[in-house]
Amino acid sequence: MTLPGDRQSLATMPVSDLVRCYRSGDASPVEAAKEVVARIDGLNDRLNAYCHLDPDTTMREAAASEARWRRGTPLSPVDGVPYGVKDMVGVRGIPTRFGSVALAADTPVAEDAPAVARLREAGAVFLGKTTTSEFGWKGTADSPLTGITRNPWNPALTSGGSSGGAACAAATGMGHFQIGTDGGGSLRIPASFCGVVGMKATFGRVPAWPSGPMFTLSNVGPIARTVDDLGLMLDTIARPDPRDWNAVPETVASRPPVTELSGLRVAFVPDEARCDPDVSLVMRDVIGRLADAGAELTELVLPLEEARRILDPHWQAGTCWLARTIPAERHDLLDEGFRKVAERGEGLSLMAYYEAMMSRQKLGESLQRQLETYDVLLTPCLPILPFAAGRLGPGARAEEDWLDWNPYTFLFNLTRQPALSLPAGTSASGLPIGIQLVARMYEDRRLLMIASLVERLVGFPANVAGDRSASEKSLDR
């Protein structure tokens, strides 16, 4: 339904407006769930965002939420908000398949993962599991189990990944909140390609259990249509959980809130030689707007090549460990690219891995010192536009490495700072382009304040009120 006087549907309106409708009685969680399910029914066959749907649970939870709102006893500010969960995160009663036919994981999970548990406790409405690459090993969302997930702005192109199903769903009104994971950019890459907001918080801010295969590179985090929606989701899923050995306690802000861009100290990475011309144009536009708003801008060079050398041993070792958990007779069922990375891990020496860990420590210390000088760091999220669906990268080489075209995101998995992808413009061909904002460790809330100001500054079209998003309209072309 579209409410009288409103231009947006329940499936795409901001969460704060949706909850306001629940509170006033102008709309109900059941009506919202029906709209979202109808969108999934109409779009999922073309886009492949969801790999498992549970409509009975969806409508049961929506009805329970509706009853609470009618009694005036909602469980939380997000009671009744529909959400999806990447199929690398456990949901009680449903198998976690990790995009793999080799795993043969048909046993339902006994417990909700922490982020799912927090949303369930808050009364949010579960929709289903979203697609991923196999074990989240690459920057796209195609897998041997579920096939290719496509970009809602142009289904011939990739959604990005590995949380591609989550970003695709958020962009098209197939669930306001989306839980994803990020071991090297897997929240931010698809958020950038699909024109939504994705955030890797400070490592440990969002509790995770079981721990990710890449250990302290792995993060669970939110994807949503707007910064405000993402902040509401983060407030819910970042609450502590004793099962996560690496969880960090909630911290009190040590610096005053950010209420304006004037005087904000912004370090930016121009790096235009790496970027598609359309990406460079968007970066220059954002930098110009920040300058006009009174921000203090400084160019900063990041150690991107060094970060790549450090990441490779971590990624290879984690992939090798994962492969060893699968019986050898099933290895032929694994994604070919995954197998190749695992094979490189088999040849990795203990000393090479230890050297990578020590280099990571020094890299984190160095970047932390640099960021003490600034309020926020601005980079492109990705230097390229979405490429053909089903490929590993934009080039013609079948063996292309996703890290070759993704130089900006994984640095902050290594160094643990919070990093957020924000849609900031479109290419000449109408594809979304994201920027990345990074803050000091533990300043997740401050990063969201800054991102909200920048979001209003750039006025990305997919965030403008309208009954159908730009990404959905593109599906009609």
Steps between C-alpha positions, in 0.01 A plus 500: 500500500596867466369719778286804411723801454816288491710431193680198643380150565532329835775284351725793412417775748760585767475283809421798723198580280396135490502477879313830523227341288490202736471729799222711350312203360523629142670174404586171667793257501279248320433747218870583477599133496249428224643783289856380549407139424319616185816677387704188563248297300524748213875561493690207647476277194678770298752613759562193721542691826340237726595132506257397777163653588280426799163669435323318782747633757489844337125534532490343847760745632329792324167409660663483844659840443171645384333383821774663711465833320122492543550443875757779511772259618757473218818319596729765350518791253541246218218263593338381179781602263566231233855365469707244311810306606798405284537124469824504698325607821304254710122517534338256741320214325656564155816345353790734427627399157778760438424493127661154479385167359819341635405565861179295496375700799136393519474498880301793641698733725413468869566863602465844349827681437532809724383755240196287415424446869503875563260570212272216610497636858418843358195363319630544145343277234717233336468456122764248396865433414685701235758384250878502529805376315625165633616568858512869406841451339469758218354839415199375307194301608490206262543152644480133400191466722286799404636628169539868409360794694437799275512876531158667536617800298588272206445125538768426241755624756623365832357607834847477654557284802534303688192649674347561156159357578471726803589817307273407210211438739551830682514695175168364374283506811539128570575557868586825680780345709758255366762311700820436304863415566826670403846340496654730241220728381205262467250748647640809331566363150139398426365806681702717260396303191131493602463857627435435871688548827721227646716518811783300648504624858806492725605136525304340784237773517235269351534166684554197279468132579623263376805707409565562131754288311733797459506558877569869577442601137140372517215730601122476515324822411202692360384602154206739457364760260604807703745595772221558751354155431844344533553680830175364641604152396849537648351621829315169516759246383803654674378409847740265684481123479707276731562243225737733313849479651608803293207727579585852615294674768282795416699819537404851604583763241827674585446786256201731445236405244534623143215730400645681197760452231659842549838454667495122458852370434480271197793305361428387145665261258475641145682207332340580166745286305333189645144609435250484219438858378143492632627403847753784488226746404287394798798526736585849372137604539486375861831669584375825346175486693685435825728796434201723426343384828809615691678170559878508531640264234843335487634248250623174650688210342399157625728192508279302262770282344642416842151409624456263206827323579390459861149383417596226255649258760205557734248433221684197367540344845133552588384354170736203539364432850144510368584257221650258752169488690337348190561131410754468219257300288271807487767753395401468134168661598672816627517822301811468280634838610455408865701182445785693340527742792493204741783334306712813539429483871631143509837631384513782755776468759447563868761775494330676205171496688660628821675777310164603355352516850786717628476726195128534562571616855737771375255605227220539754715705734612727217151564365360558846758774555416658165129508572557682830551814290165479320128457570437274203677344203339511155588254221323357199330181612587331171702635208276333240136471396300175523617249241338204326313259727664161541856627456771531767590851389472762227776350282500209262723268706309207647744480791469869591546568872226709663766675707645644178197725446422569866793692654320719754287285731713218642756737654248577774429134569870471574508812720150458658371858456129550427440556127179580319398499133266782406336554157615839371413519131449314177703430189414634155324168440290538816683258732551584869841604628591478868752682714660356815515686830732375775535610863720416797449171678197497731359820346221317319228739616705802400555347156123464461448866595748609234357261241151637559623854433683389186193305384292817516777694326523269198124432476531161335190439280414157641442663838251754363140427595318309231268203477762302305877529531721583204636149509154351465410730213808379317353149498225620269744614232 
